[in-house]
Structure formats: C-alpha cells, structure tokens
C-alpha cells in the first residue's frame, strides 16, 4: 500500500574494488533514485526500510571498508535528510550477526570526498542491522532473522506488528512505524538432526541493558548506543607483570553479542563464537568495529583506544606507586615515632633513679660525723 514502503537498494556498484564505476559521482543513478523514492514516501506520509546486500561500513574480519568513502558520505547525507522517513537499514554480506552505529563520530581522518582529514559522516537515527547467513562459509551456523515492525504507541508499548493503512508521520514522531524487534533462528549443523530452532529474541537477549529508548523507539540508534555503552563497561585491562598478558574483565553484554555473531556456533578464530576468549585488544577492536563506518575511522578509534588503555595503565601504576609510597612513608614515620617514645621513656627512667655516686657521698658524710663524736 502507499503507507508501507520497503525499498531494496541491493547493489555492488559502490564497492571500492569496482573500477568500472570508479569516477562516477552517482553510479547508475542510485543516489538520485534513492532521494526520489524517499521524497515520495515523505509526501505520502509513509515510512521506508532500506534493504541492501553490502553495507556502507567496514567488515569485521579484515576491517575492510566496503564502500568508497565518497559514496558512504553521499549515502548517509541522503539518509540523514530523511530521518523522519527511514525506519531501518538492513544489510548482509559478511555472513555474521552484527550491527553498525552511524553516530557522526567517523570524522577522524576524513575530508568531504577522500578521507584525508576534516569532514565526516552524517549521524542518522537508525543503525545498520547486519543479518546472518544461511550459508555456513565462515564457521557460522546457518541462520536467518525475522524483523518485526509496527507502531510505537504513546504509553511506551508497541502496537501490533501488522501494518495498518492509516500510518502518518506526525511532527512529534509519536505513532511512527518502527522496527520493533527481531527473532533470530539457526540450524545447528553439528546436530545429527540439523533442525531449525529459535536462537534468541533481541529484546530478551539485551533486556538488562537496553534503555527506555527501546520502549519509545524500537530498534533505533539510541537503543544500540545503550548496548555499546554496556559493552564498554569493565573494558579496562590490567597488565600482569608476572604472566605478561592482558587480564581483561569482558562485559557480559559483549560476550553475549560475540556468542550470537556466528549464530551460536563454536569458534576459536577471529575472537568470535561460543567458546572463544576476548582480551582487551579484542574488546577494543570490536567496539571500534561496531561504531566505525570507514577504515580511517576504525584505525583512529583503535589508536585512541590503545592510547586510552595506555593512559589507564599508567594512571593505574601511578596510583599504585603513590599508595605504595604513602604506605612506606607511614611505616617509616611510625617507626620513628616508636623510637622517639622509647628514647623519652629511657631518659625519664634515668632522671628518676638515684645515682650510685650520690649514695656513696651520703655514706661518707655520715661516717665522718660519727668519728668526730667518738
């Protein structure tokens, strides 16, 4: 209907390795087409979901930038102009269950067209949701997800997920169609039956950390910001001088996310999977991957995270040094006080005890007097 629009922007033309369209400002007129479609949706007071294959972001395996920088910027400029229309961005390609936040933080190392400093990516209200894959090519179990959408009603709950035919876009954003939730299914190919089952429901898996924004906005950028914030919790590495490695305290939220990355499959590489560990470097890399759209942004994020960790380590050592110094000074001061007290006690005892010489003189005087009287 005119109220429910889902548009598929599935193409490989924007990839950096597509040399045929290297110098096109608008390959195959896709950006022009996208603006026309979203403008039409706005006029019809409709909402749209952008569906594509390769996302305008970085991958998580080699952290390759999947679109050219100028196309990434152009795309998000358009989406940012239609935040009131676009209710979701669904992509795939990397065969894993992930997301990307587009919060405008990718200003590091970019200019307006080439990626050499100054510009940046326009922040948008919806994250990129990267769906898992049915093909188990990267150690993942076959998986798919069912995304639910519907109205967000004013009392904070969600309406039914069946589309109505009277959707509007009021100025206060209440009553919008939203992506409400999703269910993820997987097939355990290691099971003899190889049967499909529900792996998780987003709202249940992250129930402890998603903010009130989820009740108001569904699968919005604000909701995923709450997840990333929880992932950063405890992401402070303490260097062990004895074992020479990082002892990390990984956030339970990040561990949950990494379990779902390969759709519940066991994993021992790329720091994903049910049985893999994730040290402080791994944690920083994941956090930077989820919040970066360009390779320059990712590299800058990792460098900054390493610097912050180094400062945290230095500050930690400084605090330990100060505490140790204060403890040592306290012990020395205590010993000095004890020594002074003992000295004073000895002096007092010495002054209050009669001298041997004083006793002899008294005895001599008595003897002399005695002799004189006899």
Secondary structure as the mmCIF struct_conf table of DSSP 4:
data_model
#
loop_
_struct_conf.conf_type_id
_struct_conf.id
_struct_conf.beg_label_comp_id
_struct_conf.beg_label_asym_id
_struct_conf.beg_label_seq_id
_struct_conf.end_label_comp_id
_struct_conf.end_label_asym_id
_struct_conf.end_label_seq_id
TURN_TY1_P TURN_TY1_P1 UNK A 2 UNK A 3
STRN STRN1 UNK A 4 UNK A 8
BEND BEND1 UNK A 12 UNK A 12
TURN_TY1_P TURN_TY1_P2 UNK A 13 UNK A 14
TURN_TY1_P TURN_TY1_P3 UNK A 16 UNK A 17
HELX_RH_3T_P HELX_RH_3T_P1 UNK A 19 UNK A 21
TURN_TY1_P TURN_TY1_P4 UNK A 22 UNK A 23
BEND BEND2 UNK A 25 UNK A 26
HELX_RH_3T_P HELX_RH_3T_P2 UNK A 27 UNK A 29
HELX_RH_AL_P HELX_RH_AL_P1 UNK A 30 UNK A 43
TURN_TY1_P TURN_TY1_P5 UNK A 44 UNK A 45
STRN STRN2 UNK A 47 UNK A 51
BEND BEND3 UNK A 53 UNK A 54
BEND BEND4 UNK A 56 UNK A 57
STRN STRN3 UNK A 58 UNK A 58
BEND BEND5 UNK A 60 UNK A 62
STRN STRN4 UNK A 65 UNK A 65
BEND BEND6 UNK A 67 UNK A 67
HELX_RH_AL_P HELX_RH_AL_P2 UNK A 69 UNK A 81
TURN_TY1_P TURN_TY1_P6 UNK A 82 UNK A 85
STRN STRN5 UNK A 86 UNK A 91
BEND BEND7 UNK A 93 UNK A 94
BEND BEND8 UNK A 96 UNK A 96
STRN STRN6 UNK A 98 UNK A 100
BEND BEND9 UNK A 104 UNK A 104
TURN_TY1_P TURN_TY1_P7 UNK A 106 UNK A 109
BEND BEND10 UNK A 112 UNK A 118
BEND BEND11 UNK A 125 UNK A 126
HELX_LH_PP_P HELX_LH_PP_P1 UNK A 127 UNK A 127
STRN STRN7 UNK A 128 UNK A 130
BEND BEND12 UNK A 134 UNK A 135
TURN_TY1_P TURN_TY1_P8 UNK A 137 UNK A 138
BEND BEND13 UNK A 139 UNK A 139
HELX_LH_PP_P HELX_LH_PP_P2 UNK A 140 UNK A 141
STRN STRN8 UNK A 142 UNK A 151
STRN STRN9 UNK A 152 UNK A 152
HELX_LH_PP_P HELX_LH_PP_P3 UNK A 153 UNK A 153
TURN_TY1_P TURN_TY1_P9 UNK A 154 UNK A 155
BEND BEND14 UNK A 156 UNK A 156
STRN STRN10 UNK A 158 UNK A 158
BEND BEND15 UNK A 161 UNK A 162
BEND BEND16 UNK A 165 UNK A 165
TURN_TY1_P TURN_TY1_P10 UNK A 171 UNK A 172
TURN_TY1_P TURN_TY1_P11 UNK A 174 UNK A 175
STRN STRN11 UNK A 177 UNK A 187
TURN_TY1_P TURN_TY1_P12 UNK A 189 UNK A 190
BEND BEND17 UNK A 191 UNK A 191
TURN_TY1_P TURN_TY1_P13 UNK A 192 UNK A 193
STRN STRN12 UNK A 196 UNK A 201
HELX_RH_AL_P HELX_RH_AL_P3 UNK A 202 UNK A 205
TURN_TY1_P TURN_TY1_P14 UNK A 206 UNK A 209
HELX_RH_AL_P HELX_RH_AL_P4 UNK A 212 UNK A 217
BEND BEND18 UNK A 218 UNK A 219
HELX_RH_AL_P HELX_RH_AL_P5 UNK A 221 UNK A 232
TURN_TY1_P TURN_TY1_P15 UNK A 233 UNK A 234
STRN STRN13 UNK A 238 UNK A 240
TURN_TY1_P TURN_TY1_P16 UNK A 241 UNK A 244
STRN STRN14 UNK A 245 UNK A 247
HELX_RH_AL_P HELX_RH_AL_P6 UNK A 252 UNK A 261
TURN_TY1_P TURN_TY1_P17 UNK A 262 UNK A 264
BEND BEND19 UNK A 269 UNK A 269
TURN_TY1_P TURN_TY1_P18 UNK A 270 UNK A 271
BEND BEND20 UNK A 273 UNK A 273
TURN_TY1_P TURN_TY1_P19 UNK A 274 UNK A 275
HELX_RH_AL_P HELX_RH_AL_P7 UNK A 280 UNK A 290
TURN_TY1_P TURN_TY1_P20 UNK A 291 UNK A 291
BEND BEND21 UNK A 293 UNK A 294
HELX_RH_AL_P HELX_RH_AL_P8 UNK A 295 UNK A 352
BEND BEND22 UNK A 353 UNK A 353
HELX_LH_PP_P HELX_LH_PP_P4 UNK A 354 UNK A 355
HELX_RH_AL_P HELX_RH_AL_P9 UNK A 356 UNK A 373
#
